[in-house]
């Protein structure tokens, strides 16, 4: 197994799945990371028939769904708000099962004080993950931006195959964790990587891959010999002024071919 190229539909907000499929095919992608959000075709509230039809657009084109990018925040809310978070996690897992997606993306949210609650909430859905074959992936983000932070949150769950980490390469780096340290700490957990570039001079706003200040060549070297998904996360939903997805995706595909094929 080798690295496979994907991209998040965050980069083409509000566009139908069939358009994302065409974009992926045009750029030699192996898969698509589908954003699960009220503004998108794929939502937590969609029916099973619609979910299967959306997934079929992907698989009929010979692509795979690399992940469902959800917005559950496992540290979020008050310490006693477990039920709402657990229900959201279960809804994401059920949707992934229907769409035959291998994984769901969730955020830390909250603060480091929420780590015990986060572990409780993840533990509550371990049987759901086992029954469906879906993996829960926690992203290096917000309150836990580094690999060290995320592993501290997960504790013993970091060794459970039902749980993994998404290494978003931006957040650890801008929070002082060098890529070599992120890769070392994550080890075998570094099998889903959200790649992107950003400009330091513009407050770390998105830049086309290779035109920003992230050490992507070094990151490519660190990932060489591994396997899993490399997914471009182009945040056009939050930065509507940045170029259309085709521009950074073409640059990412070129970086991918050069460093990881």
Secondary structure, DSSP 8 states (H G I E B T S, - for coil): --EEEEEBGGGGTT--HHHHHHHHHHTT-SEEEEE-STTSSS-TT--HHHHHHHHHHHHHTT-EEEEEEEEEETT-S-TT-HHHHHHHHHHHHHHHHHHT-SEEEEE--S-GGGHHHHHHHHHHTHHHHHHHT-EEEEESBTTB-SHHHHHHHHGGGGG-TTEEEEEEHHHHHHTT--HHHHHHHHGGG--EEEE-EEEGGGTSEEE-TTSSSS-HHHHHHHHTT--EEEEE---TTT-TTS--HHHHHHHHHHHHHHHH-
